Amino acid sequence: MSNIVFLPNGMEATQATYTEFPLQEFNENPLIQALPPLIDKQEIINKLMVLPLFKKEERNAASAYRLHMVNRLFQLFQPLPIHIEVWNMIHSLIIQGYLARNPFDKTYKQYLNATGKEIINRSFDINSRKNFRSTAGCGTLIGFSGMGKSTTVNRVLSNMPQVILHNEYRGQHYNQIQLVWLKLEAPSNSSLKSLCLQFFMKVDEILGSNNYRKHVSRNTSVDSMLPLISQLAHNIGLGLLIIDETQHIKQRGADQIMNFFVSLINSGINLAVIGTPGAYDLFGKELRITRRLTGNAEIIYNNMEYGNEFKLLMETMWQYQWTQKPTPYKEEFASLFYELTLGISDLVVKLFAYSQQVAIQTGKEEITIPLIKKVAKEKFRLLNPMLEAIRSGNPYKIAKYEDIRKLEVDSYVDNVDNKFKGENKRKQVVDTIVDKVNHPMESSKKKEKRNNAYVEGDLRFFLQQGLKDNKSPYDVLLENGFIDEMADWITEG
């Protein structure tokens, strides 16, 4: 018997059924027990996997129809290890956040009652923790544009009920509506008020409530809305608030929004933020605070490396050919696709779909290497400068496109097993370079007192070799790719 019910506004909800977990702390909280049971890796893959509809006989259909069939490729979702990480992060955040918010716990009920009285008396302080110890935290998903961050989160959320209705729990009357997750978009104008209004409107849209009309007017200030948001989130059992497109938040309003995020976490509301690398600098400082609450729930989602994961995507995708002369898969196709797309999954699928459509339209009915190259050249014309910047590894070129800034350090740092960890480490490297520029002879003498056998790949190795050849530090760094002749690429654009 289905446990799907419909709210008065027509939105779908799930009637609560309670799962017994192996963990005792889960079994005392209806908000946790009403969630789907935890599953292993293979089941996660099965739930995330989306394979497009396909029949070999469709290759005999008229070309006009096959052109549309090819568009089914955009539904393809091949789970990879990073997608399982995202699944586990979201489920962990929701469950851990609910631990301290047991509606039958005496301390939590006292906290909610005290908070309600303070809001009425206008003495509520969102930063005050009182006797309530939050178990909420923050998760981050930051990476390249086109890697499917939002798609991945949506796939995970689609396997979890958004609204759960409770009526009775262990023989006790328990009339509660539980909003498991809510997803908002960061306002492009960095306005905290816009974000607050979006919160009220989304909740009303899903639950059919009238919070916006009840609490918001033209003159309502942000300060007066914040305690209402916190109280409402607790009243509806909000498990996770997801903020997407956080790269839209600009410096002008970042501090106010980040303080709001941290205050929500302190009040017991879980948070997940999604964005491109353009958001990383804005959130870095505050996320160090929130990571102390939840551990390291940070997932970096760069473009794929050329390896088993990329080949798995290629092999899965390659099965779906609607051309009349299907091309057998070979690794040279994987190599070519990686060269043309640099492992950006959105571009991989688009290149395969566009190549099929061109093959069908031209009557060639076959995917070939020349055809793929031609399609990439024509279809990715606007993207080529960005792709060239990634290929070059040139930090100046990449800096022009904040959506593709890699968050790992450069390979030459990895070679000496010395990764940058914060500004102090960066300063040490910069100071080393400056010291060698200003005092090359003195630095050389100091080095002789120590072990002067540096490994190739170490910045000091190149500078040492340059001194022997009477080259300036600038010329050495330029020749070995540590800095760039900026005039060469500035004139290109």
C-alpha positions in Angstrom: 0.0 0.0 0.0 1.4 3.4 -1.0 2.2 5.9 1.7 2.0 8.8 -0.7 -0.5 11.5 0.3 -1.3 14.9 -1.1 -1.4 18.2 0.7 -4.4 20.6 0.2 -2.3 22.6 -2.3 -1.8 19.5 -4.4 1.8 18.9 -3.4 3.0 15.4 -2.8 3.9 14.2 0.6 4.9 10.9 2.4 3.0 9.5 5.3 5.5 8.7 8.0 6.6 5.1 8.6 9.3 4.5 11.2 12.4 2.5 10.7 14.3 0.7 13.4 18.0 1.5 13.1 21.0 -0.3 14.6 21.9 2.9 16.4 19.9 3.6 19.5 20.2 7.4 19.2 18.4 7.2 15.9 15.5 5.1 17.3 14.4 7.8 19.8 13.7 10.5 17.3 10.7 10.4 14.9 12.3 13.0 12.5 15.2 10.5 11.9 13.1 7.3 12.0 10.8 8.7 9.3 13.8 9.0 6.9 14.6 6.2 4.4 16.8 3.5 5.7 20.6 3.9 5.0 21.9 1.8 2.1 25.2 0.4 0.9 27.3 1.6 -2.0 25.8 -0.7 -4.6 22.3 0.4 -3.8 23.3 4.0 -3.9 24.7 3.5 -7.4 21.4 1.8 -8.5 19.3 4.6 -7.1 21.4 7.3 -8.7 21.8 5.6 -12.1 19.7 7.0 -15.0 20.0 5.3 -18.3 18.1 6.8 -21.3 15.5 4.9 -23.2 17.1 3.0 -26.1 16.3 0.2 -28.5 18.5 -0.9 -31.4 15.5 -1.0 -33.7 15.2 2.8 -33.3 18.2 3.2 -35.6 15.9 2.3 -38.5 13.6 5.2 -37.7 13.4 8.3 -39.9 16.2 10.8 -39.3 13.8 13.5 -38.1 12.8 11.3 -35.2 16.3 10.0 -34.5 17.6 13.6 -34.1 15.2 13.9 -31.1 16.1 10.5 -29.8 19.7 11.6 -29.4 18.5 14.3 -27.0 17.8 11.5 -24.5 21.5 11.4 -23.9 21.1 14.5 -21.7 19.2 12.3 -19.2 22.2 10.0 -18.7 23.6 9.9 -15.2 26.5 7.5 -14.6 27.3 7.4 -10.9 30.9 7.9 -10.0 32.7 7.8 -6.6 32.2 11.5 -6.1 28.5 11.1 -6.5 28.5 8.6 -3.7 30.4 11.1 -1.6 27.7 13.7 -2.2 25.0 11.2 -1.3 26.7 10.3 2.0 27.3 14.0 2.8 23.7 15.0 2.4 22.3 12.0 4.3 24.8 12.5 7.1 24.1 16.2 7.4 20.3 15.6 7.7 20.6 12.8 10.3 23.3 14.5 12.4 21.3 17.8 12.5 18.2 16.0 13.7 20.0 14.4 16.6 19.7 17.4 18.9 16.2 18.2 17.6 14.2 15.4 19.1 10.6 16.8 19.4 10.1 14.5 22.5 13.2 15.7 24.2 12.5 18.0 27.2 15.5 20.3 26.7 14.7 20.8 23.0 11.0 21.6 23.8 12.1 24.1 26.4 14.5 25.8 23.9 11.6 26.1 21.4 9.2 27.6 24.0 11.8 30.1 25.2 12.7 31.1 21.6 9.0 31.7 20.8 8.6 33.9 23.9 11.7 35.9 23.0 10.4 36.5 19.4 7.1 37.8 20.8 9.0 40.0 23.2 11.4 41.1 20.5 14.4 40.0 22.6 15.5 37.1 20.5 19.2 36.8 19.6 19.9 34.4 16.8 23.5 34.0 17.9 22.5 32.9 21.4 22.8 29.2 22.0 21.1 29.1 25.4 21.1 25.5 26.8 20.6 24.1 23.3 23.6 22.3 21.9 23.3 22.2 18.1 24.5 19.1 16.2 24.0 20.9 12.9 26.8 21.5 10.4 27.7 22.7 7.0 28.6 20.8 3.8 30.2 22.3 0.7 30.2 21.2 -2.9 32.5 23.4 -5.0 33.9 22.8 -8.4 34.0 23.3 -12.1 31.0 24.6 -14.0 29.6 21.9 -16.2 30.6 19.0 -13.8 27.0 18.4 -12.7 27.1 19.6 -9.1 23.5 20.7 -9.0 22.4 17.7 -11.1 24.1 15.4 -8.6 22.5 17.0 -5.6 19.1 16.9 -7.4 19.6 13.2 -8.1 20.3 12.5 -4.4 17.4 14.6 -3.2 15.0 12.9 -5.7 15.6 9.7 -3.7 14.5 11.3 -0.5 11.0 12.5 0.4 10.8 16.3 0.7 7.7 16.4 2.9 6.7 13.8 5.6 3.5 13.9 7.5 3.4 12.6 11.1 0.2 11.7 13.0 1.2 9.2 15.7 4.5 8.1 17.2 4.7 5.1 19.5 1.1 5.4 20.6 1.4 9.2 21.3 -0.4 11.9 19.3 2.2 13.6 17.1 0.8 16.0 14.5 3.8 17.3 12.7 4.7 18.2 9.1 8.4 17.6 8.4 10.2 19.5 5.5 13.3 17.3 5.0 15.1 19.6 2.6 14.7 23.0 1.0 16.8 24.3 -1.9 17.3 28.0 -2.6 19.4 29.9 -5.1 21.8 32.6 -3.9 20.6 36.0 -4.9 22.6 37.6 -7.7 22.4 41.0 -6.0 24.0 39.5 -2.7 20.9 40.7 -0.8 20.2 38.9 2.4 16.7 40.2 2.3 16.1 38.6 -1.1 17.3 35.3 0.4 15.0 35.6 3.4 12.0 36.4 1.2 12.8 33.5 -1.1 12.9 31.2 2.0 9.3 32.2 3.0 8.0 32.0 -0.5 9.5 28.5 -1.1 8.2 27.1 2.1 4.7 28.5 1.3 4.8 27.1 -2.2 5.7 23.6 -0.9 3.5 23.4 2.2 0.6 25.6 1.1 1.2 27.8 4.2 0.9 31.6 4.4 4.1 32.6 6.2 5.0 35.2 3.7 1.7 37.0 4.0 1.8 36.6 7.8 5.3 37.8 8.5 6.5 39.9 5.6 5.5 43.4 4.6 7.2 46.2 2.6 8.8 47.6 5.7 9.9 44.3 7.2 13.6 44.4 8.1 16.1 41.6 7.7 16.8 41.7 11.5 13.1 41.0 12.2 13.0 38.2 9.6 16.0 36.2 10.9 14.4 35.0 14.1 11.2 34.1 12.3 13.1 32.0 9.8 14.9 30.2 12.6 11.6 29.5 14.4 9.8 28.5 11.2 12.7 26.1 10.3 12.3 24.4 13.7 8.5 24.3 13.5 8.4 22.5 10.1 11.3 20.2 11.0 13.6 21.5 8.3 16.4 19.0 7.9 18.7 20.6 5.4 18.8 24.1 3.7 20.7 24.0 0.4 22.0 27.2 -1.2 22.9 26.8 -4.8 24.9 29.1 -7.2 26.8 30.7 -4.3 29.3 32.2 -6.7 26.6 34.8 -7.3 27.3 36.3 -3.9 29.6 39.2 -4.3 31.9 40.7 -1.7 29.5 43.6 -1.0 26.9 41.4 0.7 29.0 38.3 1.5 29.7 39.1 5.2 26.1 39.6 6.1 24.9 36.4 4.3 27.7 34.3 5.8 27.0 35.6 9.3 23.3 34.5 8.6 24.5 31.1 7.5 26.6 30.5 10.6 23.8 31.8 12.8 21.4 29.2 11.3 23.9 26.4 11.9 24.3 27.6 15.5 20.5 27.5 16.0 20.4 23.9 14.8 19.7 24.2 11.1 21.9 22.2 8.7 23.3 23.9 5.6 24.8 22.8 2.3 26.3 25.3 -0.2 27.0 24.6 -3.9 29.0 26.8 -6.2 31.8 27.2 -8.6 35.4 28.1 -7.5 34.3 31.7 -7.7 32.5 31.1 -4.4 35.5 29.5 -2.6 37.1 32.8 -1.5 33.9 34.2 -0.2 33.1 31.2 2.0 36.5 30.0 3.0 36.8 32.0 6.2 33.3 31.2 7.6 33.4 27.6 6.4 36.4 27.0 8.6 34.1 27.8 11.5 31.3 25.5 10.3 33.7 22.6 9.5 34.6 22.6 13.2 31.0 21.7 13.9 30.7 18.9 11.5 34.1 17.6 10.6 35.4 18.1 7.0 32.3 17.8 4.8 33.8 19.6 1.9 33.8 18.1 -1.6 35.9 19.6 -4.4 34.5 18.8 -7.8 37.1 19.6 -10.5 37.1 18.3 -14.0 37.8 14.5 -14.3 41.3 13.2 -14.7 41.9 10.9 -17.6 41.5 7.5 -16.0 39.1 4.8 -15.1 36.3 7.1 -14.1 36.4 9.0 -17.3 36.6 5.8 -19.3 33.6 4.4 -17.4 31.5 7.4 -18.4 32.7 7.0 -22.0 31.9 3.3 -22.2 28.4 3.8 -20.7 27.6 6.7 -23.0 29.0 5.0 -26.1 26.2 2.3 -26.0 23.6 4.9 -27.0 24.1 5.4 -30.7 21.1 6.2 -33.0 23.2 6.4 -36.1 22.5 3.6 -38.7 26.2 2.6 -38.6 27.1 2.4 -35.0 30.8 2.8 -34.2 32.5 0.3 -31.9 34.1 1.8 -28.8 37.9 2.1 -28.8 40.1 3.8 -26.3 41.3 6.3 -28.9 37.8 7.8 -28.7 38.2 8.3 -25.0 41.6 9.9 -25.5 40.1 12.2 -28.2 37.1 13.2 -26.1 39.3 14.0 -23.1 41.5 16.1 -25.3 38.5 18.1 -26.6 36.5 18.4 -23.4 39.2 18.1 -20.6 37.0 15.8 -18.6 34.1 18.3 -18.1 31.2 15.9 -18.1 28.6 18.2 -19.6 30.8 18.8 -22.6 31.5 15.1 -23.0 27.8 14.3 -23.3 27.2 17.3 -25.5 30.0 16.4 -27.9 28.7 12.8 -28.3 25.2 14.0 -28.9 26.1 16.7 -31.3 28.4 14.4 -33.2 25.5 11.9 -33.7 23.1 14.6 -34.8 25.6 15.9 -37.4 26.2 12.4 -38.6 22.4 11.9 -39.0 21.8 15.2 -40.6 24.6 14.9 -43.2 23.6 11.3 -44.0 27.0 9.9 -43.1 25.3 7.9 -40.3 28.6 7.2 -38.6 30.7 8.7 -35.8 34.3 9.2 -36.9 37.4 11.0 -35.4 37.4 13.7 -38.1 33.7 14.3 -37.5 34.1 14.6 -33.7 37.0 17.1 -34.2 34.9 19.2 -36.6 31.9 19.2 -34.3 34.0 20.3 -31.4 35.5 23.1 -33.4 32.1 24.4 -34.5 30.0 23.8 -31.4 32.6 24.8 -28.7 33.8 27.9 -30.5 32.7 30.2 -27.5 34.2 27.7 -25.0 37.6 27.4 -26.7 39.3 30.3 -24.9 38.2 28.7 -21.6 39.4 25.2 -22.6 42.7 26.6 -23.8 43.2 28.3 -20.5 42.7 25.0 -18.7 45.1 23.3 -21.1 47.8 25.9 -20.7 47.8 25.5 -16.9 48.6 29.3 -17.0 47.2 30.8 -13.7 46.8 34.2 -15.4 44.7 32.8 -18.2 42.7 30.6 -15.9 42.1 33.6 -13.5 40.0 35.2 -16.3 37.4 32.5 -15.8 36.5 32.0 -12.1 34.3 29.0 -12.9 37.3 26.8 -13.9 39.9 27.7 -11.2 41.3 24.5 -9.8 41.4 24.3 -6.1 44.4 22.0 -5.9 48.0 23.3 -5.9 50.2 23.0 -9.0 52.0 19.8 -9.8 55.5 21.2 -9.1 54.5 21.6 -5.5 53.3 18.0 -5.3 56.6 16.8 -6.7 58.4 17.9 -3.5 55.4 16.8 -1.3 54.9 20.3 -0.1 51.3 21.4 -0.5 50.2 24.9 0.3 48.3 25.1 3.5 47.1 28.6 4.1 48.5 32.0 3.6 51.6 31.4 5.8 52.8 28.6 3.5 52.2 30.8 0.4 54.1 33.6 2.1 57.1 31.3 2.7 57.3 30.4 -1.0 57.0 34.1 -2.1 59.6 35.1 0.5 62.0 32.5 -0.9 61.6 33.9 -4.4 62.0 37.5 -3.3 65.1 36.6 -1.2 66.7 35.0 -4.3 65.9 38.0 -6.4 67.3 40.5 -4.0 70.2 38.6 -2.6 71.2 35.9 -5.1 74.8 35.5 -3.9 73.9 35.5 -0.2 71.2 32.9 -0.8 73.7 30.8 -2.7 76.1 30.9 0.2 73.5 29.9 2.7 72.5 27.1 0.5 76.1 25.8 0.4 76.0 25.5 4.2 73.0 23.3 3.9 72.4 20.4 1.5 72.4 22.1 -1.9 71.3 19.0 -3.9 67.7 20.0 -4.8 65.5 17.6 -6.8 64.3 18.5 -10.2 60.9 20.1 -9.9 61.9 22.1 -6.8 61.8 25.8 -7.4 65.2 26.2 -5.8 66.7 23.6 -8.3 65.8 25.8 -11.3 67.1 29.0 -9.6 70.3 27.2 -8.7 70.8 26.1 -12.3 70.0 29.6 -13.5 72.7 31.1 -11.2 75.3 28.8 -12.8 74.3 30.0 -16.2 74.3 33.6 -15.2 70.6 34.0 -15.8 68.4 36.3 -13.7 65.8 34.7 -11.5 63.1 36.3 -13.7 64.4 34.6 -16.8 64.7 31.2 -14.9 61.1 31.4 -13.7 59.8 32.4 -17.1 61.7 29.6 -18.9 60.4 26.9 -16.6 56.8 28.0 -16.6 56.5 29.4 -13.0 55.5 32.8 -14.3 54.1 34.0 -17.7 55.0 36.6 -20.2 51.7 38.4 -19.7 52.0 40.6 -22.8 51.8 37.4 -25.0 48.3 36.5 -23.8 46.9 39.9 -23.0 47.2 40.9 -26.7 45.4 37.7 -27.7 42.1 38.8 -26.4 
